[in-house]
Amino acid sequence: MNHPNDHDLAALRFQAAARDLEHIVRHIAERYIAQQVPLTWRLLHAIEAEALADLGFASRHDAFLLVLFQRPDGLPYPETDDTADFGASNALPAVFAFAVSAYDKARNASSQPAAARAGAMRSRRTRAWRG
């Protein structure tokens, strides 16, 4: 029987915290998406502040893990009302990446024809009940 070592346990805890934070960020972003608020730099900073201040997140994970999700001081981003644009960069702070992903997913869903979205929803529901 294999016993996980400290490295494996730390990786599992990090993955759990990342999934948790992604869920929190997606929930926050969906509020703004529903109101059709564009993703600006200022909004990204607000989403980041709210997500990292989430008391449930802080209580579920070790403090040393929480620090790993904070944007390093050496990565300043504008705090303007301009639309957030990262160009081709894939080196984003975690919260920013999760928020951009939520907005991209919403944009892709809204660009699908209504009939295709309805068919996808029926398909997902059917699969979920089939087990």
N, CA, C and O atoms as CSV, one atom per row, in Angstrom:
chain,resi,resn,atom,element,x,y,z
A,1,MET,N,N,0.851,-1.179,0.000
A,1,MET,CA,C,0.000,0.000,0.000
A,1,MET,C,C,0.895,1.240,0.000
A,1,MET,O,O,1.801,1.362,0.825
A,2,ASN,N,N,0.639,2.141,-0.914
A,2,ASN,CA,C,1.424,3.365,-1.003
A,2,ASN,C,C,0.844,4.412,-0.076
A,2,ASN,O,O,-0.368,4.626,-0.038
A,3,HIS,N,N,1.720,5.061,0.670
A,3,HIS,CA,C,1.303,6.159,1.538
A,3,HIS,C,C,1.767,7.456,0.906
A,3,HIS,O,O,2.926,7.582,0.511
A,4,PRO,N,N,0.878,8.404,0.812
A,4,PRO,CA,C,1.293,9.678,0.215
A,4,PRO,C,C,2.344,10.356,1.087
A,4,PRO,O,O,2.265,10.340,2.315
A,5,ASN,N,N,3.318,10.945,0.425
A,5,ASN,CA,C,4.340,11.667,1.174
A,5,ASN,C,C,3.907,13.123,1.346
A,5,ASN,O,O,2.865,13.532,0.834
A,6,ASP,N,N,4.701,13.888,2.057
A,6,ASP,CA,C,4.352,15.286,2.333
A,6,ASP,C,C,4.152,16.096,1.058
A,6,ASP,O,O,3.265,16.946,0.982
A,7,HIS,N,N,4.987,15.824,0.060
A,7,HIS,CA,C,4.881,16.542,-1.218
A,7,HIS,C,C,3.537,16.259,-1.874
A,7,HIS,O,O,2.884,17.179,-2.367
A,8,ASP,N,N,3.118,14.999,-1.886
A,8,ASP,CA,C,1.838,14.628,-2.485
A,8,ASP,C,C,0.673,15.268,-1.729
A,8,ASP,O,O,-0.280,15.750,-2.341
A,9,LEU,N,N,0.753,15.269,-0.414
A,9,LEU,CA,C,-0.312,15.876,0.392
A,9,LEU,C,C,-0.389,17.381,0.163
A,9,LEU,O,O,-1.478,17.949,0.077
A,10,ALA,N,N,0.772,18.020,0.066
A,10,ALA,CA,C,0.798,19.461,-0.192
A,10,ALA,C,C,0.197,19.762,-1.562
A,10,ALA,O,O,-0.541,20.734,-1.720
A,11,ALA,N,N,0.512,18.930,-2.549
A,11,ALA,CA,C,-0.040,19.126,-3.890
A,11,ALA,C,C,-1.556,18.958,-3.880
A,11,ALA,O,O,-2.270,19.721,-4.531
A,12,LEU,N,N,-2.045,17.978,-3.154
A,12,LEU,CA,C,-3.491,17.769,-3.047
A,12,LEU,C,C,-4.178,18.947,-2.355
A,12,LEU,O,O,-5.253,19.377,-2.773
A,13,ARG,N,N,-3.557,19.464,-1.300
A,13,ARG,CA,C,-4.131,20.611,-0.600
A,13,ARG,C,C,-4.145,21.844,-1.503
A,13,ARG,O,O,-5.107,22.612,-1.506
A,14,PHE,N,N,-3.066,22.023,-2.269
A,14,PHE,CA,C,-3.012,23.152,-3.195
A,14,PHE,C,C,-4.094,23.020,-4.260
A,14,PHE,O,O,-4.778,23.997,-4.567
A,15,GLN,N,N,-4.260,21.839,-4.824
A,15,GLN,CA,C,-5.282,21.623,-5.847
A,15,GLN,C,C,-6.686,21.879,-5.294
A,15,GLN,O,O,-7.527,22.476,-5.965
A,16,ALA,N,N,-6.924,21.424,-4.073
A,16,ALA,CA,C,-8.235,21.651,-3.445
A,16,ALA,C,C,-8.479,23.145,-3.244
A,16,ALA,O,O,-9.579,23.639,-3.490
A,17,ALA,N,N,-7.454,23.856,-2.800
A,17,ALA,CA,C,-7.588,25.304,-2.594
A,17,ALA,C,C,-7.804,26.020,-3.929
A,17,ALA,O,O,-8.605,26.952,-4.012
A,18,ALA,N,N,-7.096,25.588,-4.964
A,18,ALA,CA,C,-7.263,26.208,-6.282
A,18,ALA,C,C,-8.671,25.982,-6.819
A,18,ALA,O,O,-9.278,26.904,-7.364
A,19,ARG,N,N,-9.195,24.781,-6.674
A,19,ARG,CA,C,-10.579,24.507,-7.117
A,19,ARG,C,C,-11.581,25.349,-6.323
A,19,ARG,O,O,-12.539,25.886,-6.879
A,20,ASP,N,N,-11.344,25.452,-5.033
A,20,ASP,CA,C,-12.207,26.252,-4.170
A,20,ASP,C,C,-12.183,27.719,-4.601
A,20,ASP,O,O,-13.230,28.353,-4.734
A,21,LEU,N,N,-10.984,28.248,-4.815
A,21,LEU,CA,C,-10.852,29.647,-5.224
A,21,LEU,C,C,-11.473,29.869,-6.597
A,21,LEU,O,O,-12.104,30.900,-6.826
A,22,GLU,N,N,-11.306,28.934,-7.498
A,22,GLU,CA,C,-11.911,29.069,-8.827
A,22,GLU,C,C,-13.436,29.132,-8.707
A,22,GLU,O,O,-14.078,29.937,-9.382
A,23,HIS,N,N,-14.003,28.302,-7.867
A,23,HIS,CA,C,-15.453,28.309,-7.652
A,23,HIS,C,C,-15.908,29.665,-7.097
A,23,HIS,O,O,-16.914,30.216,-7.543
A,24,ILE,N,N,-15.172,30.190,-6.137
A,24,ILE,CA,C,-15.503,31.488,-5.538
A,24,ILE,C,C,-15.422,32.593,-6.579
A,24,ILE,O,O,-16.327,33.420,-6.680
A,25,VAL,N,N,-14.345,32.611,-7.352
A,25,VAL,CA,C,-14.160,33.649,-8.375
A,25,VAL,C,C,-15.242,33.540,-9.439
A,25,VAL,O,O,-15.794,34.552,-9.871
A,26,ARG,N,N,-15.548,32.321,-9.861
A,26,ARG,CA,C,-16.580,32.131,-10.881
A,26,ARG,C,C,-17.935,32.667,-10.373
A,26,ARG,O,O,-18.673,33.308,-11.121
A,27,HIS,N,N,-18.243,32.402,-9.120
A,27,HIS,CA,C,-19.495,32.885,-8.529
A,27,HIS,C,C,-19.534,34.413,-8.513
A,27,HIS,O,O,-20.551,35.014,-8.859
A,28,ILE,N,N,-18.443,35.030,-8.118
A,28,ILE,CA,C,-18.364,36.498,-8.091
A,28,ILE,C,C,-18.492,37.045,-9.511
A,28,ILE,O,O,-19.270,37.967,-9.753
A,29,ALA,N,N,-17.734,36.482,-10.445
A,29,ALA,CA,C,-17.752,36.959,-11.833
A,29,ALA,C,C,-19.137,36.801,-12.444
A,29,ALA,O,O,-19.578,37.663,-13.205
A,30,GLU,N,N,-19.828,35.711,-12.121
A,30,GLU,CA,C,-21.160,35.483,-12.688
A,30,GLU,C,C,-22.152,36.568,-12.274
A,30,GLU,O,O,-23.075,36.883,-13.025
A,31,ARG,N,N,-21.969,37.133,-11.100
A,31,ARG,CA,C,-22.834,38.257,-10.689
A,31,ARG,C,C,-22.671,39.428,-11.648
A,31,ARG,O,O,-23.653,40.041,-12.067
A,32,TYR,N,N,-21.418,39.736,-11.993
A,32,TYR,CA,C,-21.148,40.849,-12.901
A,32,TYR,C,C,-21.550,40.507,-14.334
A,32,TYR,O,O,-22.054,41.363,-15.061
A,33,ILE,N,N,-21.328,39.265,-14.735
A,33,ILE,CA,C,-21.707,38.829,-16.075
A,33,ILE,C,C,-23.220,38.954,-16.250
A,33,ILE,O,O,-23.690,39.418,-17.289
A,34,ALA,N,N,-23.976,38.542,-15.243
A,34,ALA,CA,C,-25.440,38.621,-15.304
A,34,ALA,C,C,-25.907,40.065,-15.467
A,34,ALA,O,O,-26.946,40.320,-16.077
A,35,GLN,N,N,-25.143,41.005,-14.925
A,35,GLN,CA,C,-25.482,42.433,-15.041
A,35,GLN,C,C,-24.870,43.054,-16.295
A,35,GLN,O,O,-25.023,44.250,-16.543
A,36,GLN,N,N,-24.175,42.231,-17.083
A,36,GLN,CA,C,-23.498,42.655,-18.310
A,36,GLN,C,C,-22.444,43.726,-18.054
A,36,GLN,O,O,-22.281,44.648,-18.852
A,37,VAL,N,N,-21.732,43.602,-16.939
A,37,VAL,CA,C,-20.645,44.516,-16.607
A,37,VAL,C,C,-19.395,44.027,-17.328
A,37,VAL,O,O,-19.009,42.870,-17.166
A,38,PRO,N,N,-18.754,44.885,-18.121
A,38,PRO,CA,C,-17.548,44.457,-18.840
A,38,PRO,C,C,-16.392,44.198,-17.865
A,38,PRO,O,O,-16.324,44.779,-16.782
A,39,LEU,N,N,-15.506,43.322,-18.278
A,39,LEU,CA,C,-14.353,42.974,-17.451
A,39,LEU,C,C,-13.262,44.026,-17.629
A,39,LEU,O,O,-12.506,44.004,-18.600
A,40,THR,N,N,-13.200,44.936,-16.680
A,40,THR,CA,C,-12.191,45.997,-16.709
A,40,THR,C,C,-11.094,45.667,-15.702
A,40,THR,O,O,-11.233,44.758,-14.884
A,41,TRP,N,N,-10.020,46.413,-15.778
A,41,TRP,CA,C,-8.938,46.225,-14.811
A,41,TRP,C,C,-9.443,46.471,-13.394
A,41,TRP,O,O,-9.121,45.720,-12.474
A,42,ARG,N,N,-10.229,47.518,-13.226
A,42,ARG,CA,C,-10.752,47.848,-11.892
A,42,ARG,C,C,-11.632,46.708,-11.364
A,42,ARG,O,O,-11.562,46.356,-10.187
A,43,LEU,N,N,-12.457,46.139,-12.242
A,43,LEU,CA,C,-13.303,45.021,-11.824
A,43,LEU,C,C,-12.462,43.798,-11.471
A,43,LEU,O,O,-12.769,43.101,-10.503
A,44,LEU,N,N,-11.416,43.528,-12.233
A,44,LEU,CA,C,-10.530,42.406,-11.897
A,44,LEU,C,C,-9.946,42.568,-10.494
A,44,LEU,O,O,-9.887,41.611,-9.722
A,45,HIS,N,N,-9.523,43.772,-10.178
A,45,HIS,CA,C,-8.976,44.033,-8.841
A,45,HIS,C,C,-10.050,43.840,-7.769
A,45,HIS,O,O,-9.772,43.306,-6.695
A,46,ALA,N,N,-11.275,44.276,-8.063
A,46,ALA,CA,C,-12.369,44.117,-7.095
A,46,ALA,C,C,-12.707,42.640,-6.892
A,46,ALA,O,O,-12.931,42.203,-5.763
A,47,ILE,N,N,-12.743,41.874,-7.980
A,47,ILE,CA,C,-13.010,40.436,-7.876
A,47,ILE,C,C,-11.906,39.760,-7.071
A,47,ILE,O,O,-12.174,38.911,-6.221
A,48,GLU,N,N,-10.666,40.145,-7.347
A,48,GLU,CA,C,-9.530,39.570,-6.620
A,48,GLU,C,C,-9.635,39.870,-5.128
A,48,GLU,O,O,-9.456,38.977,-4.299
A,49,ALA,N,N,-9.922,41.112,-4.788
A,49,ALA,CA,C,-10.023,41.495,-3.376
A,49,ALA,C,C,-11.144,40.731,-2.686
A,49,ALA,O,O,-10.963,40.239,-1.572
A,50,GLU,N,N,-12.301,40.627,-3.336
A,50,GLU,CA,C,-13.426,39.927,-2.722
A,50,GLU,C,C,-13.136,38.435,-2.563
A,50,GLU,O,O,-13.443,37.851,-1.524
A,51,ALA,N,N,-12.557,37.830,-3.571
A,51,ALA,CA,C,-12.279,36.387,-3.514
A,51,ALA,C,C,-11.260,36.060,-2.427
A,51,ALA,O,O,-11.448,35.119,-1.656
A,52,LEU,N,N,-10.194,36.828,-2.368
A,52,LEU,CA,C,-9.146,36.540,-1.384
A,52,LEU,C,C,-9.566,36.898,0.031
A,52,LEU,O,O,-8.961,36.430,0.995
A,53,ALA,N,N,-10.599,37.726,0.165
A,53,ALA,CA,C,-11.100,38.084,1.493
A,53,ALA,C,C,-12.226,37.153,1.950
A,53,ALA,O,O,-12.748,37.304,3.054
A,54,ASP,N,N,-12.595,36.199,1.108
A,54,ASP,CA,C,-13.682,35.279,1.433
A,54,ASP,C,C,-13.336,34.509,2.710
A,54,ASP,O,O,-12.346,33.779,2.754
A,55,LEU,N,N,-14.145,34.675,3.724
A,55,LEU,CA,C,-13.862,34.055,5.025
A,55,LEU,C,C,-13.953,32.538,4.964
A,55,LEU,O,O,-13.204,31.845,5.652
A,56,GLY,N,N,-14.855,32.022,4.156
A,56,GLY,CA,C,-14.955,30.576,4.010
A,56,GLY,C,C,-13.687,30.003,3.411
A,56,GLY,O,O,-13.181,28.983,3.878
A,57,PHE,N,N,-13.174,30.651,2.383
A,57,PHE,CA,C,-11.934,30.210,1.748
A,57,PHE,C,C,-10.795,30.233,2.762
A,57,PHE,O,O,-10.024,29.279,2.865
A,58,ALA,N,N,-10.698,31.331,3.506
A,58,ALA,CA,C,-9.621,31.468,4.498
A,58,ALA,C,C,-9.734,30.420,5.595
A,58,ALA,O,O,-8.719,29.952,6.109
A,59,SER,N,N,-10.943,30.051,5.955
A,59,SER,CA,C,-11.107,29.084,7.044
A,59,SER,C,C,-10.904,27.644,6.588
A,59,SER,O,O,-10.612,26.774,7.409
A,60,ARG,N,N,-11.051,27.381,5.303
A,60,ARG,CA,C,-10.915,26.013,4.796
A,60,ARG,C,C,-9.490,25.632,4.443
A,60,ARG,O,O,-9.195,24.450,4.264
A,61,HIS,N,N,-8.600,26.610,4.339
A,61,HIS,CA,C,-7.244,26.326,3.851
A,61,HIS,C,C,-6.194,26.963,4.757
A,61,HIS,O,O,-6.441,27.984,5.398
A,62,ASP,N,N,-5.025,26.340,4.794
A,62,ASP,CA,C,-3.920,26.839,5.615
A,62,ASP,C,C,-3.459,28.216,5.125
A,62,ASP,O,O,-3.526,28.526,3.935
A,63,ALA,N,N,-3.005,29.009,6.049
A,63,ALA,CA,C,-2.557,30.369,5.727
A,63,ALA,C,C,-1.422,30.374,4.706
A,63,ALA,O,O,-1.369,31.255,3.848
A,64,PHE,N,N,-0.513,29.396,4.788
A,64,PHE,CA,C,0.603,29.393,3.829
A,64,PHE,C,C,0.109,29.106,2.410
A,64,PHE,O,O,0.750,29.519,1.443
A,65,LEU,N,N,-1.015,28.410,2.272
A,65,LEU,CA,C,-1.592,28.185,0.944
A,65,LEU,C,C,-2.236,29.457,0.414
A,65,LEU,O,O,-2.140,29.757,-0.776
A,66,LEU,N,N,-2.883,30.195,1.286
A,66,LEU,CA,C,-3.567,31.417,0.862
A,66,LEU,C,C,-2.594,32.413,0.252
A,66,LEU,O,O,-2.918,33.102,-0.715
A,67,VAL,N,N,-1.413,32.482,0.820
A,67,VAL,CA,C,-0.392,33.413,0.323
A,67,VAL,C,C,-0.010,33.078,-1.116
A,67,VAL,O,O,0.321,33.972,-1.895
A,68,LEU,N,N,-0.055,31.802,-1.468
A,68,LEU,CA,C,0.331,31.385,-2.814
A,68,LEU,C,C,-0.613,31.934,-3.891
A,68,LEU,O,O,-0.239,32.013,-5.061
A,69,PHE,N,N,-1.814,32.306,-3.502
A,69,PHE,CA,C,-2.794,32.804,-4.467
A,69,PHE,C,C,-2.822,34.327,-4.549
A,69,PHE,O,O,-3.544,34.889,-5.373
A,70,GLN,N,N,-2.051,34.990,-3.710
A,70,GLN,CA,C,-2.000,36.451,-3.767
A,70,GLN,C,C,-1.073,36.883,-4.893
A,70,GLN,O,O,-0.035,36.267,-5.137
A,71,ARG,N,N,-1.462,37.938,-5.564
A,71,ARG,CA,C,-0.650,38.462,-6.666
A,71,ARG,C,C,0.647,39.035,-6.103
A,71,ARG,O,O,0.616,39.842,-5.174
A,72,PRO,N,N,1.785,38.624,-6.660
A,72,PRO,CA,C,3.069,39.167,-6.181
A,72,PRO,C,C,3.149,40.676,-6.405
A,72,PRO,O,O,2.608,41.202,-7.377
A,73,ASP,N,N,3.825,41.352,-5.499
A,73,ASP,CA,C,3.976,42.812,-5.605
A,73,ASP,C,C,4.649,43.219,-6.908
A,73,ASP,O,O,4.419,44.319,-7.411
A,74,GLY,N,N,5.465,42.351,-7.446
A,74,GLY,CA,C,6.187,42.659,-8.678
A,74,GLY,C,C,5.334,42.545,-9.929
A,74,GLY,O,O,5.831,42.761,-11.034
A,75,LEU,N,N,4.059,42.209,-9.778
A,75,LEU,CA,C,3.158,42.102,-10.926
A,75,LEU,C,C,2.063,43.168,-10.840
A,75,LEU,O,O,0.904,42.852,-10.573
A,76,PRO,N,N,2.432,44.418,-11.067
A,76,PRO,CA,C,1.404,45.464,-11.003
A,76,PRO,C,C,0.547,45.442,-12.274
A,76,PRO,O,O,1.049,45.222,-13.376
A,77,TYR,N,N,-0.716,45.669,-12.097
A,77,TYR,CA,C,-1.641,45.770,-13.223
A,77,TYR,C,C,-2.382,47.088,-13.085
A,77,TYR,O,O,-2.548,47.597,-11.977
A,78,PRO,N,N,-2.831,47.647,-14.212
A,78,PRO,CA,C,-3.549,48.929,-14.141
A,78,PRO,C,C,-4.810,48.813,-13.289
A,78,PRO,O,O,-5.392,47.736,-13.164
A,79,GLU,N,N,-5.209,49.900,-12.726
A,79,GLU,CA,C,-6.478,49.952,-11.990
A,79,GLU,C,C,-7.345,51.020,-12.635
A,79,GLU,O,O,-7.688,52.031,-12.021
A,80,THR,N,N,-7.689,50.764,-13.890
A,80,THR,CA,C,-8.477,51.713,-14.670
A,80,THR,C,C,-9.788,51.054,-15.108
A,80,THR,O,O,-10.026,49.873,-14.854
A,81,ASP,N,N,-10.620,51.844,-15.765
A,81,ASP,CA,C,-11.876,51.314,-16.294
A,81,ASP,C,C,-11.728,50.841,-17.737
A,81,ASP,O,O,-12.719,50.607,-18.428
A,82,ASP,N,N,-10.474,50.703,-18.186
A,82,ASP,CA,C,-10.225,50.137,-19.513
A,82,ASP,C,C,-10.504,48.643,-19.474
A,82,ASP,O,O,-10.333,47.994,-18.442
A,83,THR,N,N,-10.934,48.106,-20.605
A,83,THR,CA,C,-11.181,46.670,-20.696
A,83,THR,C,C,-9.871,45.930,-20.446
A,83,THR,O,O,-8.832,46.275,-21.008
A,84,ALA,N,N,-9.937,44.911,-19.595
A,84,ALA,CA,C,-8.740,44.122,-19.278
A,84,ALA,C,C,-8.311,43.354,-20.516
A,84,ALA,O,O,-9.124,42.700,-21.170
A,85,ASP,N,N,-7.026,43.441,-20.830
A,85,ASP,CA,C,-6.486,42.749,-21.997
A,85,ASP,C,C,-5.101,42.240,-21.640
A,85,ASP,O,O,-4.202,43.015,-21.314
A,86,PHE,N,N,-4.946,40.937,-21.707
A,86,PHE,CA,C,-3.658,40.336,-21.378
A,86,PHE,C,C,-2.887,39.944,-22.630
A,86,PHE,O,O,-1.800,39.373,-22.540
A,87,GLY,N,N,-3.443,40.248,-23.790
A,87,GLY,CA,C,-2.777,39.887,-25.035
A,87,GLY,C,C,-2.605,38.383,-25.111
A,87,GLY,O,O,-3.544,37.631,-24.855
A,88,ALA,N,N,-1.419,37.950,-25.459
A,88,ALA,CA,C,-1.136,36.520,-25.589
A,88,ALA,C,C,-0.537,35.950,-24.310
A,88,ALA,O,O,-0.146,34.783,-24.276
A,89,SER,N,N,-0.462,36.751,-23.272
A,89,SER,CA,C,0.158,36.297,-22.030
A,89,SER,C,C,-0.668,35.197,-21.385
A,89,SER,O,O,-1.897,35.261,-21.349
A,90,ASN,N,N,0.027,34.190,-20.878
A,90,ASN,CA,C,-0.657,33.136,-20.127
A,90,ASN,C,C,-0.137,33.098,-18.692
A,90,ASN,O,O,-0.406,32.150,-17.953
A,91,ALA,N,N,0.597,34.116,-18.308
A,91,ALA,CA,C,1.128,34.210,-16.946
A,91,ALA,C,C,0.264,35.181,-16.160
A,91,ALA,O,O,0.616,36.347,-15.985
A,92,LEU,N,N,-0.871,34.682,-15.689
A,92,LEU,CA,C,-1.811,35.521,-14.963
A,92,LEU,C,C,-1.880,35.099,-13.511
A,92,LEU,O,O,-1.724,33.919,-13.198
A,93,PRO,N,N,-2.113,36.053,-12.617
A,93,PRO,CA,C,-2.406,35.668,-11.235
A,93,PRO,C,C,-3.652,34.787,-11.238
A,93,PRO,O,O,-4.525,34.947,-12.091
A,94,ALA,N,N,-3.736,33.863,-10.293
A,94,ALA,CA,C,-4.804,32.869,-10.272
A,94,ALA,C,C,-6.189,33.486,-10.363
A,94,ALA,O,O,-6.994,33.064,-11.193
A,95,VAL,N,N,-6.484,34.476,-9.530
A,95,VAL,CA,C,-7.827,35.067,-9.525
A,95,VAL,C,C,-8.124,35.708,-10.871
A,95,VAL,O,O,-9.230,35.561,-11.391
A,96,PHE,N,N,-7.167,36.411,-11.440
A,96,PHE,CA,C,-7.369,37.034,-12.738
A,96,PHE,C,C,-7.677,35.955,-13.781
A,96,PHE,O,O,-8.604,36.106,-14.576
A,97,ALA,N,N,-6.904,34.876,-13.776
A,97,ALA,CA,C,-7.105,33.798,-14.749
A,97,ALA,C,C,-8.491,33.182,-14.602
A,97,ALA,O,O,-9.153,32.906,-15.602
A,98,PHE,N,N,-8.937,32.965,-13.368
A,98,PHE,CA,C,-10.256,32.378,-13.147
A,98,PHE,C,C,-11.359,33.326,-13.613
A,98,PHE,O,O,-12.348,32.881,-14.194
A,99,ALA,N,N,-11.201,34.618,-13.368
A,99,ALA,CA,C,-12.205,35.603,-13.787
A,99,ALA,C,C,-12.252,35.707,-15.308
A,99,ALA,O,O,-13.335,35.736,-15.891
A,100,VAL,N,N,-11.101,35.764,-15.950
A,100,VAL,CA,C,-11.045,35.827,-17.416
A,100,VAL,C,C,-11.693,34.571,-18.005
A,100,VAL,O,O,-12.427,34.656,-18.989
A,101,SER,N,N,-11.429,33.431,-17.418
A,101,SER,CA,C,-12.025,32.176,-17.881
A,101,SER,C,C,-13.544,32.211,-17.769
A,101,SER,O,O,-14.240,31.770,-18.683
A,102,ALA,N,N,-14.066,32.729,-16.662
A,102,ALA,CA,C,-15.518,32.821,-16.479
A,102,ALA,C,C,-16.127,33.741,-17.535
A,102,ALA,O,O,-17.173,33.424,-18.101
A,103,TYR,N,N,-15.483,34.876,-17.804
A,103,TYR,CA,C,-15.984,35.801,-18.817
A,103,TYR,C,C,-15.895,35.177,-20.208
A,103,TYR,O,O,-16.818,35.328,-21.008
A,104,ASP,N,N,-14.794,34.475,-20.509
A,104,ASP,CA,C,-14.654,33.810,-21.807
A,104,ASP,C,C,-15.729,32.750,-21.992
A,104,ASP,O,O,-16.321,32.635,-23.065
A,105,LYS,N,N,-15.977,31.983,-20.949
A,105,LYS,CA,C,-16.997,30.930,-21.015
A,105,LYS,C,C,-18.374,31.541,-21.258
A,105,LYS,O,O,-19.147,31.018,-22.062
A,106,ALA,N,N,-18.690,32.637,-20.578
A,106,ALA,CA,C,-19.978,33.310,-20.772
A,106,ALA,C,C,-20.082,33.875,-22.187
A,106,ALA,O,O,-21.137,33.785,-22.815
A,107,ARG,N,N,-18.999,34.453,-22.689
A,107,ARG,CA,C,-19.010,35.020,-24.040
A,107,ARG,C,C,-19.215,33.908,-25.073
A,107,ARG,O,O,-19.978,34.076,-26.024
A,108,ASN,N,N,-18.539,32.779,-24.888
A,108,ASN,CA,C,-18.689,31.666,-25.823
A,108,ASN,C,C,-20.101,31.097,-25.773
A,108,ASN,O,O,-20.665,30.740,-26.807
A,109,ALA,N,N,-20.668,31.012,-24.582
A,109,ALA,CA,C,-22.031,30.492,-24.436
A,109,ALA,C,C,-23.036,31.427,-25.090
A,109,ALA,O,O,-24.002,30.969,-25.701
A,110,SER,N,N,-22.820,32.730,-24.967
A,110,SER,CA,C,-23.772,33.684,-25.540
A,110,SER,C,C,-23.641,33.768,-27.057
A,110,SER,O,O,-24.564,34.234,-27.725
A,111,SER,N,N,-22.520,33.330,-27.610
A,111,SER,CA,C,-22.345,33.391,-29.056
A,111,SER,C,C,-22.921,32.158,-29.750
A,111,SER,O,O,-23.039,32.136,-30.975
A,112,GLN,N,N,-23.281,31.128,-28.972
A,112,GLN,CA,C,-23.916,29.949,-29.553
A,112,GLN,C,C,-25.372,30.279,-29.865
A,112,GLN,O,O,-26.007,31.032,-29.128
A,113,PRO,N,N,-25.902,29.725,-30.946
A,113,PRO,CA,C,-27.331,29.921,-31.209
A,113,PRO,C,C,-28.167,29.335,-30.068
A,113,PRO,O,O,-27.754,28.364,-29.434
A,114,ALA,N,N,-29.328,29.916,-29.807
A,114,ALA,CA,C,-30.183,29.488,-28.705
A,114,ALA,C,C,-30.533,28.008,-28.796
A,114,ALA,O,O,-30.565,27.328,-27.770
A,115,ALA,N,N,-30.795,27.492,-29.990
A,115,ALA,CA,C,-31.153,26.080,-30.146
A,115,ALA,C,C,-29.993,25.176,-29.737
A,115,ALA,O,O,-30.212,24.133,-29.120
A,116,ALA,N,N,-28.775,25.559,-30.070
A,116,ALA,CA,C,-27.607,24.754,-29.701
A,116,ALA,C,C,-27.411,24.763,-28.195
A,116,ALA,O,O,-27.065,23.738,-27.608
A,117,ARG,N,N,-27.632,25.934,-27.549
A,117,ARG,CA,C,-27.501,26.009,-26.090
A,117,ARG,C,C,-28.545,25.125,-25.424
A,117,ARG,O,O,-28.236,24.427,-24.458
A,118,ALA,N,N,-29.774,25.144,-25.926
A,118,ALA,CA,C,-30.838,24.325,-25.342
A,118,ALA,C,C,-30.520,22.850,-25.510
A,118,ALA,O,O,-30.734,22.060,-24.591
A,119,GLY,N,N,-30.017,22.474,-26.665
A,119,GLY,CA,C,-29.645,21.075,-26.897
A,119,GLY,C,C,-28.520,20.642,-25.988
A,119,GLY,O,O,-28.534,19.519,-25.485
A,120,ALA,N,N,-27.539,21.514,-25.764
A,120,ALA,CA,C,-26.425,21.192,-24.873
A,120,ALA,C,C,-26.916,21.032,-23.443
A,120,ALA,O,O,-26.453,20.151,-22.720
A,121,MET,N,N,-27.854,21.882,-23.031
A,121,MET,CA,C,-28.399,21.773,-21.672
A,121,MET,C,C,-29.137,20.452,-21.501
A,121,MET,O,O,-28.959,19.778,-20.487
A,122,ARG,N,N,-29.978,20.061,-22.492
A,122,ARG,CA,C,-30.693,18.780,-22.402
A,122,ARG,C,C,-29.700,17.635,-22.340
A,122,ARG,O,O,-29.871,16.700,-21.558
A,123,SER,N,N,-28.661,17.707,-23.164
A,123,SER,CA,C,-27.657,16.645,-23.202
A,123,SER,C,C,-26.954,16.516,-21.852
A,123,SER,O,O,-26.742,15.404,-21.368
A,124,ARG,N,N,-26.591,17.652,-21.238
A,124,ARG,CA,C,-25.917,17.615,-19.935
A,124,ARG,C,C,-26.836,17.044,-18.873
A,124,ARG,O,O,-26.405,16.236,-18.050
A,125,ARG,N,N,-28.097,17.453,-18.882
A,125,ARG,CA,C,-29.037,16.945,-17.883
A,125,ARG,C,C,-29.219,15.441,-18.045
A,125,ARG,O,O,-29.248,14.709,-17.056
A,126,THR,N,N,-29.342,14.979,-19.283
A,126,THR,CA,C,-29.533,13.560,-19.537
A,126,THR,C,C,-28.331,12.776,-19.030
A,126,THR,O,O,-28.491,11.760,-18.354
A,127,ARG,N,N,-27.137,13.238,-19.351
A,127,ARG,CA,C,-25.930,12.543,-18.898
A,127,ARG,C,C,-25.825,12.521,-17.381
A,127,ARG,O,O,-25.410,11.520,-16.797
A,128,ALA,N,N,-26.200,13.622,-16.745
A,128,ALA,CA,C,-26.084,13.691,-15.298
A,128,ALA,C,C,-26.980,12.652,-14.633
A,128,ALA,O,O,-26.602,12.077,-13.612
A,129,TRP,N,N,-28.155,12.404,-15.191
A,129,TRP,CA,C,-29.087,11.457,-14.570
A,129,TRP,C,C,-28.743,10.016,-14.934
A,129,TRP,O,O,-29.160,9.094,-14.234
A,130,ARG,N,N,-28.011,9.808,-15.986
A,130,ARG,CA,C,-27.640,8.436,-16.369
A,130,ARG,C,C,-26.552,7.871,-15.481
A,130,ARG,O,O,-26.391,6.653,-15.397
A,131,GLY,N,N,-25.799,8.738,-14.814
A,131,GLY,CA,C,-24.773,8.266,-13.893
A,131,GLY,C,C,-23.528,7.909,-14.463
A,131,GLY,O,O,-22.614,7.502,-13.745
